[in-house]
Amino acid sequence: MSTKLYVGNLSFDSTEDTINEAFSQDSRRVKSVSVVTDRDTGRPRGFAFVEMANEGDAHAAIQAMDGKELDGRTLRVNEAQERKGGGGGGYNRSRGRS
């Protein structure tokens, strides 16, 4: 199991501090919190990544926080998945040529 967690369905009012506080209850240790923001507007996108100190803390955080309410929203918490592949969207010069 990884120590990095995906936290979804966040309120747009949730901050790194409020998330850190919630995830560090019951003696769990949080290494970092990263709230994902929209690159154009800078506003939160409604999810974050929380890195826990060890696998035991990560497992305990999933058990304690998945389905729990924070800032008026019910959280979805699970192990973060590694990104796979490229994003695409690049320009293809050969497209449309015969």
DAVENDA-V751422 format. One record per residue. N is the residue number from 1. SS is DSSP state (helix for helix, strand for strand, loop for the rest). OMEGA is omega in whole degrees, -180 to 180 (999 if undefined). D_FIRST is the distance of its C-alpha to the first C-alpha in Angstrom with 2 decimals. Layout:
N:SS:OMEGA:D_FIRST / N:SS:OMEGA:D_FIRST
This chain:
1:loop:178:0.00 / 2:loop:176:3.78 / 3:loop:-179:6.71 / 4:strand:-177:8.84 / 5:strand:172:10.07 / 6:strand:178:12.91 / 7:strand:-177:15.85 / 8:strand:180:18.61 / 9:loop:179:22.16 / 10:loop:171:22.99 / 11:loop:176:26.63 / 12:loop:177:28.40 / 13:loop:-180:29.50 / 14:loop:179:26.07 / 15:loop:176:25.76 / 16:helix:-180:23.17 / 17:helix:-179:24.84 / 18:helix:178:24.71 / 19:helix:178:21.03 / 20:helix:-179:20.31 / 21:helix:-179:22.56 / 22:helix:-176:21.00 / 23:helix:-179:17.39 / 24:loop:176:18.67 / 25:helix:178:20.49 / 26:helix:176:20.14 / 27:helix:174:19.47 / 28:loop:-177:16.07 / 29:loop:179:16.05 / 30:strand:176:15.77 / 31:strand:-179:15.95 / 32:strand:175:17.17 / 33:strand:179:18.14 / 34:strand:176:19.42 / 35:strand:-178:21.58 / 36:strand:-179:22.30 / 37:strand:176:26.07 / 38:loop:-176:28.53 / 39:loop:-179:29.90 / 40:loop:-175:33.45 / 41:loop:-177:33.85 / 42:loop:180:31.31 / 43:loop:180:30.52 / 44:strand:180:27.04 / 45:strand:177:25.57 / 46:strand:174:23.94 / 47:strand:-177:20.28 / 48:strand:172:18.27 / 49:strand:179:15.06 / 50:strand:177:13.97 / 51:strand:-179:12.09 / 52:strand:-176:11.39 / 53:loop:-179:12.43 / 54:loop:-177:9.50 / 55:helix:179:6.27 / 56:helix:177:9.11 / 57:helix:179:10.87 / 58:helix:179:8.31 / 59:helix:180:8.15 / 60:helix:180:11.88 / 61:helix:177:12.61 / 62:helix:-179:11.51 / 63:helix:-175:13.62 / 64:helix:-169:16.40 / 65:helix:180:16.77 / 66:loop:-179:16.24 / 67:loop:179:19.90 / 68:loop:179:21.35 / 69:strand:175:24.27 / 70:strand:-180:24.47 / 71:loop:175:27.71 / 72:loop:179:28.92 / 73:strand:178:26.03 / 74:strand:-175:23.45 / 75:loop:167:19.96 / 76:strand:-177:17.29 / 77:strand:174:13.82 / 78:strand:-180:10.57 / 79:strand:179:7.54 / 80:loop:178:9.69 / 81:loop:177:10.57 / 82:loop:175:12.19 / 83:loop:-180:15.95 / 84:loop:173:17.76 / 85:loop:179:21.42 / 86:loop:-177:24.21 / 87:loop:-176:25.66 / 88:loop:180:29.17 / 89:loop:180:32.13 / 90:loop:-179:33.86 / 91:loop:179:37.60 / 92:loop:-177:38.83 / 93:loop:-176:42.30 / 94:loop:-178:43.25 / 95:loop:177:42.83 / 96:loop:178:46.22 / 97:loop:180:48.11 / 98:loop:999:50.14
